Amino acid sequence: MADTHLAQMFFDRARAEGQAAAFCVRNGGAYGDVSFKESAERVEAIAAGILKGGAPTAGVCVTIMANTRLEWILCDYAMLSLGYKTVPIYVSLLPPEIGYIHADTKAELAIVENKEMLDKLRTAQKGFTFFDITYPADAVKLKKFVVIDPTGIAPAADWESLADVEKRGRAALAETKGERDRRMQSIQRSDVATYTYTSGTTGPPKGVIQTHDNILSLLENVEEVGMFSDKARVGGAFLFLPLAHSFGRLVEYGGGFFRCKIVFSTVATVAEDLGLSRPGFVPAAPRVFERVYGKITTGVASAPPIRQKLFRWALGVGKQAIPYRQRNKPIPFGLGLKVGLADKLVFSKIRAKLGMDRVHVLLSGSAPLPKEVGEFFAAVGLTICEAYGLTETCPGLTTNRPNNWKIGTVGTAIKGVQLRLAADGEILAKGPNVVSGYLNRPDATSEAWDSDGWFHTGDIGEFDEDMHLRITDRKKDLIKTSGGKYVAPQKIEALLKTKPILSEAVVIGDGRKYCVALVTVDKEKLAAWAQRTGNAPDLKSDAVQKEVQGYLDEINKDLASFESIKYFRIVPEEFSVDNGMLTASFKVKRKEVNKRYKDLIDSMFPAGKE
């Protein structure tokens, strides 16, 4: 029987699994399991505590603003069990952005992690200006805050700690059972579960209306993919992705749905936590895999010649085996012997050092994965299954499978999903996991969904002979040169980001005679390069400039003349969420980059040469 709603799904799993591990949390230098039974009891206590503490109006929105942690998920399930709509918010957002989301959803309760986040919300409550619209103090309808870690917060009537909510709830479990059961039973699969906001790089963010059915349908249909397999369950699903992003939420609900424990980590401690936990399933953004690739290749470049030679031999052998592994076919005997030796001497040691010796599959999503990175991991014996989807698709449309994958593609359509290409190559989608529209944005909804119900993704793609989808670019990101030629910048940027000392790249050329690039340099990689070559780690030095120019020359060989990069400039600071160059989901804000570095860009288009 299909699950009725997300909260019911979790409680059903808890009853069935009992003492089995639902979550795995780091405490000091070791990880410890938290059972389904204990987790469900805490969810019930939080729900009961909310009911006894002056509960928000039935059916309204509750926001959650915290880093990825156990309490985030427990609060999410608790609010969903009471029939509230949960709204995840990135911790990196500024008060005007936070205020806009609260004004848009009319949320009455906010669950926040700490004093910093409480202060942001209190600032938003005073009124704010966002995209040239001024919102008064009463635009934010919040009545109360629940704080996970109340350290340093002065007592006040508008907040209480999560610990106090749980304590009150445990004492009121019997008293509130009838109301909690009534609310649980009243939730329909078609009801809205959450509003998840887009990044809003070009305008106010849009609240994507995700129902219980949208999310559960995707989970039901991805079961055949095999991501949450028995092998994956051995180590659990590694979760450091922000839960404000649909990718992270999918892992959250997938853990419960597939009875796979979730291993918590943070962006800052990923490398260490992988080694301590040795998970079975690692979903991540390409940036993580790119950094791992960069660290390994940089380390090899600094190793003694004999080790470099051994690594190059092993890598070559591993790449020869990729075509067989992609189709889950037997490797020829002779090659198999070489692969076994390469694995014993090199690759098994790399996997163990990374904490990935138990990994069944790596899943990459949210942005394109450079082909070079995918090939490297495959050669090492770590399959990266690249997937594709959007917040509007909760977030899955296609994925590679552990037993059927193609590097450079995002796989084939997930069961239940229909895909087609528009005349201009835009990817259109239908399916039970595709949402119906945006909160309070009928204009944006009618723009993204056509009269036949097809969702227009905004991405450009193509299918190969096996119906594997390849994303060629973002429609709005396509560059049209002054000569009328269209350039797909993401393809070029992905190539640049794999180069030894580079971390980010932005191709510019819209309305210009030629294309140029802004690049950022990874300071750690630069230091290793400088030590290896005997050059100074100075971004302005001739040696560094020559190194980057060499990367461009190499890439330009395989590009058409109109899309080749004529000039480049090194940006002195790396792009980040904090400096406003990246969205909370680590996508480049092209508009902001163009605005901040206008003079640097203009210097590559001298008068008369545009």
C-alpha positions as CSV (number, residue, x, y, z in Angstrom):
1,M,0.0,0.0,0.0
2,A,1.3,3.4,-0.9
3,D,2.3,5.8,1.9
4,T,-0.4,8.3,2.7
5,H,2.0,11.2,3.4
6,L,5.6,11.8,4.5
7,A,5.1,11.8,8.2
8,Q,3.0,8.6,8.1
9,M,5.8,7.1,6.0
10,F,8.4,7.9,8.7
11,F,6.3,6.5,11.6
12,D,5.4,3.4,9.6
13,R,9.1,2.7,9.1
14,A,9.9,3.4,12.7
15,R,7.3,0.8,13.8
16,A,8.7,-1.7,11.4
17,E,12.4,-1.1,12.0
18,G,12.4,-0.5,15.8
19,Q,16.0,-0.5,17.0
20,A,17.5,-0.3,13.6
21,A,19.6,2.8,12.9
22,A,17.7,5.7,11.3
23,F,20.5,8.3,11.8
24,C,24.2,8.3,12.6
25,V,25.6,11.4,14.4
26,R,29.1,12.4,15.2
27,N,30.0,13.0,18.8
28,G,33.6,14.1,19.2
29,G,35.8,11.6,17.4
30,A,33.3,8.9,16.8
31,Y,29.9,8.3,15.2
32,G,26.9,6.8,17.1
33,D,23.6,5.5,15.8
34,V,20.2,6.8,16.6
35,S,17.4,4.2,16.2
36,F,14.1,4.6,14.3
37,K,12.3,4.1,17.6
38,E,14.2,6.8,19.5
39,S,13.8,9.2,16.5
40,A,10.1,8.6,16.3
41,E,9.7,9.2,20.0
42,R,11.5,12.6,19.7
43,V,9.3,13.6,16.7
44,E,6.2,12.8,18.7
45,A,7.5,14.8,21.7
46,I,8.3,17.8,19.5
47,A,4.9,17.7,17.9
48,A,3.2,17.3,21.4
49,G,5.3,20.2,22.7
50,I,4.2,22.5,19.9
51,L,0.6,21.7,20.5
52,K,0.9,22.4,24.2
53,G,2.9,25.6,23.8
54,G,0.5,27.7,21.8
55,A,0.5,26.0,18.4
56,P,0.4,28.0,15.1
57,T,-2.9,28.2,13.2
58,A,-3.7,24.8,11.6
59,G,-2.3,24.3,8.2
60,V,0.0,27.4,8.1
61,C,3.7,27.5,7.3
62,V,6.6,26.8,9.6
63,T,10.1,27.7,8.5
64,I,13.2,25.8,9.4
65,M,16.5,27.7,9.3
66,A,19.5,25.5,10.4
67,N,22.5,23.7,9.1
68,T,22.2,20.1,8.2
69,R,21.7,18.2,11.5
70,L,19.5,15.6,13.2
71,E,17.2,18.2,14.8
72,W,16.4,19.7,11.4
73,I,14.9,16.4,10.2
74,L,13.1,15.6,13.5
75,C,11.4,19.1,13.5
76,D,10.5,18.7,9.8
77,Y,8.7,15.4,10.4
78,A,7.1,16.8,13.6
79,M,5.6,19.8,11.8
80,L,4.5,17.7,8.8
81,S,2.8,15.3,11.2
82,L,0.7,18.2,12.5
83,G,-0.4,19.2,9.0
84,Y,1.9,22.3,8.8
85,K,3.7,23.2,5.6
86,T,7.5,23.3,6.2
87,V,9.6,25.9,4.5
88,P,13.4,25.4,4.5
89,I,15.6,28.4,4.5
90,Y,19.3,28.6,3.7
91,V,21.4,29.8,6.7
92,S,23.5,32.0,4.4
93,L,20.6,34.2,3.4
94,L,20.5,37.9,4.4
95,P,17.6,39.4,6.4
96,P,15.8,40.9,3.4
97,E,15.8,37.5,1.6
98,I,14.6,35.8,4.8
99,G,12.0,38.4,5.3
100,Y,10.7,38.0,1.8
101,I,10.2,34.3,2.2
102,H,8.3,34.8,5.5
103,A,6.2,37.5,4.0
104,D,5.4,35.3,1.0
105,T,4.4,32.2,3.1
106,K,2.9,34.1,6.1
107,A,4.7,31.7,8.4
108,E,3.8,32.0,12.0
109,L,6.6,29.8,13.6
110,A,10.3,29.7,12.8
111,I,12.6,27.0,14.0
112,V,16.2,28.3,14.0
113,E,19.6,26.9,14.9
114,N,21.2,29.6,17.0
115,K,21.5,33.2,18.0
116,E,22.9,34.3,14.7
117,M,19.8,33.1,12.8
118,L,17.4,34.4,15.4
119,D,19.0,37.8,15.0
120,K,18.5,37.7,11.3
121,L,14.9,37.0,11.7
122,R,14.4,39.7,14.3
123,T,16.0,42.1,11.9
124,A,13.6,41.1,9.1
125,Q,10.7,41.6,11.5
126,K,11.5,45.3,11.6
127,G,10.8,45.8,7.9
128,F,13.1,45.5,4.9
129,T,13.6,46.4,1.2
130,F,14.0,43.6,-1.3
131,F,14.2,44.0,-5.1
132,D,13.3,47.7,-4.7
133,I,10.1,46.9,-2.8
134,T,9.8,48.1,0.8
135,Y,8.1,45.7,3.2
136,P,6.7,47.2,6.5
137,A,7.3,45.6,9.9
138,D,4.0,43.7,9.9
139,A,4.9,41.9,6.6
140,V,6.5,39.1,8.6
141,K,3.8,37.3,10.5
142,L,6.0,35.3,12.9
143,K,4.6,34.9,16.4
144,K,7.2,32.6,17.9
145,F,10.7,31.1,17.5
146,V,12.0,27.7,18.6
147,V,15.8,27.6,18.9
148,I,17.9,24.4,18.6
149,D,21.0,25.8,20.3
150,P,20.0,28.8,22.5
151,T,23.6,29.6,23.7
152,G,24.0,33.4,24.2
153,I,20.3,34.3,23.7
154,A,18.8,36.5,26.4
155,P,15.5,35.3,27.8
156,A,12.5,36.7,26.0
157,A,8.8,36.0,25.5
158,D,9.1,35.4,21.7
159,W,11.3,32.2,21.8
160,E,12.0,29.0,23.6
161,S,14.5,26.2,23.2
162,L,13.8,23.0,21.3
163,A,14.9,21.1,24.5
164,D,12.1,22.8,26.4
165,V,9.6,22.0,23.7
166,E,10.5,18.3,23.8
167,K,10.4,18.2,27.6
168,R,6.9,19.8,27.6
169,G,5.9,17.4,24.8
170,R,7.0,14.2,26.6
171,A,4.9,15.2,29.6
172,A,1.9,15.8,27.3
173,L,2.1,12.7,25.0
174,A,-1.0,11.1,26.3
175,E,-2.9,14.4,26.6
176,T,-2.2,15.3,23.0
177,K,-2.4,11.9,21.3
178,G,-6.0,12.4,20.2
179,E,-5.3,15.7,18.5
180,R,-2.0,14.4,16.9
181,D,-3.8,11.4,15.6
182,R,-6.6,13.5,14.2
183,R,-4.2,15.8,12.4
184,M,-2.2,12.9,11.0
185,Q,-5.3,11.2,9.7
186,S,-6.6,14.4,8.1
187,I,-3.5,14.8,5.9
188,Q,-4.0,13.8,2.3
189,R,-1.3,12.7,-0.1
190,S,-2.3,15.6,-2.4
191,D,-1.8,18.2,0.3
192,V,1.1,20.6,0.1
193,A,4.1,19.4,2.2
194,T,6.6,22.1,1.6
195,Y,7.4,25.3,-0.2
196,T,11.0,25.1,-1.4
197,Y,12.4,28.4,-2.7
198,T,14.6,28.8,-5.8
199,S,17.8,30.7,-5.5
200,G,16.4,33.9,-7.1
201,T,19.5,35.0,-9.0
202,T,17.6,37.3,-11.4
203,G,14.6,38.2,-9.3
204,P,12.7,37.4,-6.1
205,P,12.9,33.7,-5.3
206,K,10.0,31.5,-6.2
207,G,8.3,29.2,-3.7
208,V,7.9,25.8,-5.4
209,I,4.7,24.0,-4.3
210,Q,5.8,20.4,-3.5
211,T,3.0,18.1,-2.3
212,H,3.4,14.8,-0.4
213,D,2.4,13.0,-3.6
214,N,5.1,14.8,-5.6
215,I,7.9,13.7,-3.3
216,L,6.5,10.2,-2.5
217,S,5.9,9.5,-6.2
218,L,9.6,10.2,-7.0
219,L,10.8,8.0,-4.1
220,E,8.5,5.2,-5.3
221,N,9.8,5.5,-8.8
222,V,13.5,5.7,-8.0
223,E,13.5,2.5,-6.1
224,E,14.4,0.7,-9.3
225,V,17.4,2.8,-9.8
226,G,19.2,1.1,-6.9
227,M,20.9,4.1,-5.2
228,F,19.6,3.0,-1.7
229,S,20.6,-0.6,-2.2
230,D,21.6,-3.2,0.4
231,K,25.2,-2.3,-0.2
232,A,24.5,1.4,0.4
233,R,22.7,0.6,3.6
234,V,25.8,-1.1,5.1
235,G,27.4,2.3,5.6
236,G,24.4,4.6,5.2
237,A,23.7,7.7,3.2
238,F,26.2,10.5,3.8
239,L,24.4,13.8,4.2
240,F,26.1,17.2,4.3
241,L,24.0,18.8,1.6
242,P,21.9,21.8,2.8
243,L,18.4,20.6,3.7
244,A,17.1,23.9,2.2
245,H,17.9,22.4,-1.2
246,S,15.7,19.7,-2.8
247,F,18.7,17.5,-3.3
248,G,19.3,17.4,0.4
249,R,15.6,16.9,1.2
250,L,15.4,14.0,-1.2
251,V,18.2,12.2,0.8
252,E,16.3,13.1,4.0
253,Y,13.1,11.5,2.9
254,G,14.9,8.7,1.0
255,G,16.6,7.6,4.2
256,G,13.2,7.0,5.8
257,F,11.5,5.6,2.7
258,F,14.3,3.1,2.0
259,R,15.2,2.3,5.6
260,C,18.7,3.6,5.1
261,K,20.4,5.4,8.0
262,I,21.5,9.0,7.3
263,V,25.1,9.9,8.3
264,F,25.3,13.6,9.2
265,S,28.3,15.7,8.2
266,T,29.1,19.4,7.5
267,V,30.8,21.1,4.6
268,A,33.8,22.0,6.8
269,T,34.3,18.4,8.0
270,V,33.4,16.3,5.0
271,A,36.8,14.8,4.4
272,E,37.3,13.9,8.1
273,D,33.7,12.5,8.5
274,L,34.0,10.3,5.4
275,G,37.0,8.6,7.0
276,L,35.3,8.2,10.3
277,S,31.9,6.9,9.0
278,R,32.9,5.1,5.7
279,P,29.4,5.5,4.2
280,G,27.8,3.4,1.5
281,F,26.1,6.2,-0.5
282,V,27.5,9.7,-1.1
283,P,25.3,12.3,-2.8
284,A,27.1,15.6,-3.5
285,A,27.4,18.5,-5.8
286,P,30.1,18.3,-8.5
287,R,32.2,20.9,-6.6
288,V,33.0,18.3,-3.9
289,F,34.1,15.7,-6.5
290,E,36.1,18.3,-8.3
291,R,38.0,19.2,-5.1
292,V,38.8,15.6,-4.4
293,Y,40.0,15.1,-7.9
294,G,42.2,18.2,-7.6
295,K,43.7,17.1,-4.3
296,I,44.6,13.7,-5.6
297,T,46.1,14.9,-8.8
298,T,48.0,17.7,-7.0
299,G,49.3,15.2,-4.6
300,V,50.4,12.8,-7.3
301,A,52.2,15.7,-9.1
302,S,54.3,16.2,-6.0
303,A,55.1,12.5,-5.4
304,P,58.4,10.8,-6.4
305,P,58.8,9.9,-10.1
306,I,58.3,6.2,-9.5
307,R,55.0,6.7,-7.7
308,Q,53.9,9.1,-10.5
309,K,54.7,6.5,-13.1
310,L,52.8,3.8,-11.1
311,F,49.8,6.0,-10.7
312,R,49.7,6.9,-14.4
313,W,49.9,3.2,-15.3
314,A,47.1,2.3,-12.9
315,L,44.9,5.2,-14.1
316,G,45.4,4.1,-17.7
317,V,44.4,0.5,-16.9
318,G,41.4,1.8,-14.9
319,K,40.2,3.9,-17.8
320,Q,40.4,0.9,-20.2
321,A,37.9,-1.0,-17.9
322,I,35.4,1.9,-17.9
323,P,33.4,0.7,-21.1
324,Y,32.9,-2.7,-19.5
325,R,31.9,-1.3,-16.1
326,Q,29.4,1.2,-17.6
327,R,27.4,-1.7,-19.1
328,N,28.0,-4.0,-16.2
329,K,29.8,-6.4,-18.6
330,P,32.7,-8.8,-17.7
331,I,36.1,-7.4,-18.1
332,P,38.3,-9.4,-20.4
333,F,40.7,-11.8,-18.6
334,G,44.0,-10.1,-19.4
335,L,42.7,-6.6,-18.6
336,G,41.0,-8.0,-15.5
337,L,44.4,-9.1,-14.1
338,K,45.8,-5.7,-14.7
339,V,42.8,-4.0,-13.1
340,G,43.1,-6.3,-10.1
341,L,46.8,-5.4,-9.7
342,A,46.2,-1.7,-10.2
343,D,43.4,-1.8,-7.6
344,K,45.7,-3.6,-5.1
345,L,48.6,-1.4,-5.5
346,V,46.9,2.0,-6.0
347,F,43.2,2.4,-6.1
348,S,42.2,0.5,-2.9
349,K,44.6,2.7,-1.0
350,I,43.0,5.9,-2.5
351,R,39.5,4.7,-1.6
352,A,40.5,3.8,1.9
353,K,42.2,7.2,2.4
354,L,39.1,9.0,1.2
355,G,36.8,6.9,3.5
356,M,35.1,5.5,0.4
357,D,36.1,1.9,0.6
358,R,32.5,0.9,1.4
359,V,30.9,3.2,-1.1
360,H,28.3,1.5,-3.4
361,V,27.7,4.6,-5.5
362,L,28.4,8.3,-5.6
363,L,25.6,10.6,-6.8
364,S,26.2,13.9,-8.4
365,G,23.6,16.5,-9.0
366,S,22.6,20.3,-9.0
367,A,25.3,21.2,-11.6
368,P,27.2,19.6,-14.5
369,L,30.0,17.2,-13.6
370,P,33.1,17.7,-15.7
371,K,33.7,14.6,-17.9
372,E,37.4,14.4,-16.8
373,V,36.3,14.1,-13.1
374,G,33.8,11.4,-13.9
375,E,36.4,9.4,-15.8
376,F,38.9,9.7,-13.0
377,F,36.6,8.4,-10.3
378,A,35.4,5.6,-12.6
379,A,39.0,4.5,-13.2
380,V,39.7,4.5,-9.4
381,G,36.7,2.2,-8.9
382,L,34.2,4.8,-7.7
383,T,31.1,5.2,-9.9
384,I,29.7,8.7,-10.0
385,C,26.1,8.5,-11.2
386,E,25.3,11.9,-12.5
387,A,21.6,12.8,-12.2
388,Y,19.5,15.7,-13.3
389,G,16.5,17.5,-12.0
390,L,15.2,20.8,-10.6
391,T,13.4,22.0,-7.5
392,E,10.2,21.9,-9.6
393,T,10.7,18.1,-10.1
394,C,11.5,17.3,-6.4
395,P,14.2,17.1,-7.8
396,G,14.6,14.1,-10.1
397,L,14.1,13.7,-13.8
398,T,16.9,11.5,-15.0
399,T,19.8,9.5,-13.5
400,N,22.5,7.1,-14.4
401,R,22.2,3.7,-12.8
402,P,24.9,1.9,-10.9
403,N,24.6,-0.9,-13.5
404,N,24.1,1.3,-16.6
405,W,25.9,4.7,-16.7
406,K,27.5,6.9,-19.2
407,I,30.1,9.6,-18.3
408,G,29.1,12.9,-19.7
409,T,25.4,12.3,-19.5
410,V,22.8,12.6,-16.8
411,G,21.3,9.2,-17.5
412,T,17.9,8.1,-18.7
413,A,14.4,9.2,-17.5
414,I,13.3,8.0,-14.1
415,K,10.2,5.7,-14.1
416,G,7.0,7.8,-14.5
417,V,8.8,10.8,-16.0
418,Q,8.1,11.9,-19.6
419,L,10.7,14.0,-21.4
420,R,10.8,15.7,-24.8
421,L,12.8,18.4,-26.5
422,A,11.3,21.6,-27.7
423,A,12.3,23.0,-31.2
424,D,15.1,25.0,-29.6
425,G,16.4,22.0,-27.6
426,E,14.8,23.0,-24.3
427,I,14.0,20.0,-22.1
428,L,10.3,19.6,-21.2
429,A,9.0,17.3,-18.5
430,K,5.9,15.7,-17.2
431,G,5.4,13.3,-14.3
432,P,3.9,12.7,-10.8
433,N,6.9,14.4,-9.2
434,V,6.6,17.5,-11.4
435,V,4.9,20.2,-9.3
436,S,2.0,22.3,-10.4
437,G,3.4,25.8,-10.0
438,Y,4.8,28.5,-7.7
439,L,3.3,30.0,-4.6
440,N,1.6,33.4,-5.2
441,R,3.2,33.6,-8.7
442,P,0.6,32.9,-11.4
443,D,2.7,34.8,-13.9
444,A,5.8,32.7,-13.3
445,T,3.7,29.5,-13.3
446,S,2.1,30.2,-16.6
447,E,5.5,31.0,-18.1
448,A,7.0,27.7,-16.9
449,W,4.1,25.4,-17.6
450,D,2.5,25.4,-21.0
451,S,-1.2,24.7,-21.8
452,D,-0.5,21.0,-22.3
453,G,1.0,20.6,-18.8
454,W,4.6,20.4,-19.9
455,F,7.1,22.0,-17.5
456,H,9.8,24.0,-19.3
457,T,13.0,23.4,-17.5
458,G,15.1,26.2,-19.0
459,D,17.9,23.7,-19.8
460,I,19.1,22.8,-23.2
461,G,19.9,19.1,-23.9
462,E,20.1,16.3,-26.4
463,F,19.5,12.5,-26.3
464,D,22.1,10.0,-27.5
465,E,21.2,6.7,-29.3
466,D,20.5,5.0,-25.9
467,M,18.3,7.9,-24.7
468,H,20.8,9.1,-22.2
469,L,20.3,12.8,-21.8
470,R,23.2,15.3,-22.1
471,I,22.7,18.8,-20.8
472,T,24.4,21.2,-23.1
473,D,23.6,24.5,-21.3
474,R,21.1,26.6,-19.4
475,K,18.8,28.4,-21.8
476,K,19.2,31.8,-20.2
477,D,22.9,31.4,-19.9
478,L,23.5,30.9,-23.7
479,I,25.8,33.6,-25.1
480,K,25.0,35.2,-28.4
481,T,28.1,36.9,-29.9
482,S,27.8,40.0,-32.0
483,G,28.3,37.8,-35.0
484,G,25.1,35.9,-34.2
485,K,26.8,32.7,-33.0
486,Y,25.5,30.9,-29.9
487,V,28.0,29.7,-27.3
488,A,27.3,27.3,-24.4
489,P,29.4,28.7,-21.6
490,Q,28.9,25.8,-19.1
491,K,30.7,23.4,-21.3
492,I,33.8,25.6,-21.5
493,E,33.6,26.5,-17.8
494,A,33.5,22.8,-16.8
495,L,36.7,22.2,-18.8
496,L,38.5,25.1,-17.2
497,K,37.5,24.1,-13.6
498,T,39.3,20.7,-14.0
499,K,42.7,22.4,-14.7
500,P,45.3,22.1,-12.0
501,I,45.2,25.4,-10.2
502,L,41.8,26.7,-11.1
503,S,38.6,26.6,-8.9
504,E,36.0,28.6,-10.9
505,A,35.4,30.1,-14.3
506,V,32.9,32.3,-16.0
507,V,32.8,32.8,-19.7
508,I,31.6,36.2,-21.0
509,G,30.8,37.2,-24.6
510,D,27.1,38.1,-24.9
511,G,26.8,40.8,-27.6
512,R,30.6,40.9,-28.1
513,K,32.9,39.9,-31.0
514,Y,34.6,37.2,-29.0
515,C,34.5,35.3,-25.7
516,V,36.7,35.9,-22.6
517,A,36.9,34.3,-19.2
518,L,37.2,35.3,-15.6
519,V,38.9,32.5,-13.5
520,T,39.6,32.0,-9.8
521,V,42.6,30.1,-8.4
522,D,42.5,27.6,-5.6
523,K,45.0,28.8,-3.1
524,E,45.9,25.3,-1.9
525,K,46.5,24.0,-5.4
526,L,48.5,27.2,-6.2
527,A,50.8,26.6,-3.3
528,A,51.4,23.0,-4.3
529,W,52.1,24.1,-7.9
530,A,54.5,26.8,-6.7
531,Q,56.4,24.3,-4.6
532,R,56.6,21.8,-7.4
533,T,57.7,24.3,-10.1
534,G,59.8,26.6,-8.0
535,N,57.7,29.6,-8.9
536,A,56.2,32.2,-6.5
537,P,52.4,31.7,-5.7
538,D,51.7,35.2,-7.0
539,L,48.5,35.6,-9.2
540,K,50.1,38.5,-11.1
541,S,53.4,36.7,-11.9
542,D,54.3,35.9,-15.4
543,A,54.6,32.2,-14.4
544,V,51.0,31.9,-13.1
545,Q,49.7,33.9,-16.1
546,K,51.6,31.6,-18.5
547,E,50.2,28.5,-16.7
548,V,46.6,29.7,-17.1
549,Q,47.2,30.7,-20.7
550,G,48.4,27.2,-21.3
551,Y,45.1,25.8,-20.0
552,L,43.2,28.1,-22.5
553,D,45.4,27.1,-25.4
554,E,44.7,23.4,-24.6
555,I,41.0,23.9,-24.4
556,N,40.8,26.2,-27.5
557,K,42.1,23.4,-29.7
558,D,38.8,21.6,-29.3
559,L,36.6,24.6,-29.6
560,A,35.1,26.3,-32.7
561,S,36.7,29.6,-33.5
562,F,33.7,31.6,-32.4
563,E,33.6,29.9,-28.9
564,S,37.3,29.9,-28.2
565,I,38.5,32.1,-25.3
566,K,40.6,35.0,-26.5
567,Y,41.6,36.6,-23.2
568,F,41.3,35.8,-19.5
569,R,41.7,37.6,-16.2
570,I,42.4,36.1,-12.8
571,V,40.0,37.3,-10.1
572,P,41.9,37.9,-6.9
573,E,39.3,36.2,-4.6
574,E,37.6,32.9,-4.9
575,F,33.8,33.0,-5.5
576,S,31.8,32.1,-2.4
577,V,28.3,32.3,-0.9
578,D,29.6,34.8,1.6
579,N,30.9,37.3,-1.0
580,G,27.7,37.0,-3.0
581,M,29.2,35.3,-6.1
582,L,27.6,32.0,-5.5
583,T,24.0,31.0,-4.7
584,A,23.3,29.0,-1.6
585,S,23.4,25.9,-3.8
586,F,26.9,26.9,-5.1
587,K,25.9,28.1,-8.5
588,V,27.6,31.1,-10.0
589,K,25.6,34.3,-9.9
590,R,26.5,35.5,-13.4
591,K,24.7,38.8,-13.1
592,E,26.6,39.6,-9.9
593,V,29.9,38.5,-11.4
594,N,29.4,40.8,-14.4
595,K,28.4,43.7,-12.2
596,R,31.3,43.4,-9.6
597,Y,34.0,42.8,-12.2
598,K,32.8,45.1,-14.9
599,D,36.1,47.0,-15.2
600,L,38.1,43.7,-15.3
601,I,35.8,42.4,-18.1
602,D,35.9,45.7,-20.0
603,S,39.7,45.6,-20.0
604,M,39.5,42.5,-22.2
605,F,37.4,44.3,-24.8
606,P,39.4,47.4,-25.7
607,A,37.7,50.1,-27.7
608,G,37.5,49.2,-31.4
609,K,38.0,45.5,-30.8
610,E,34.5,44.5,-29.7
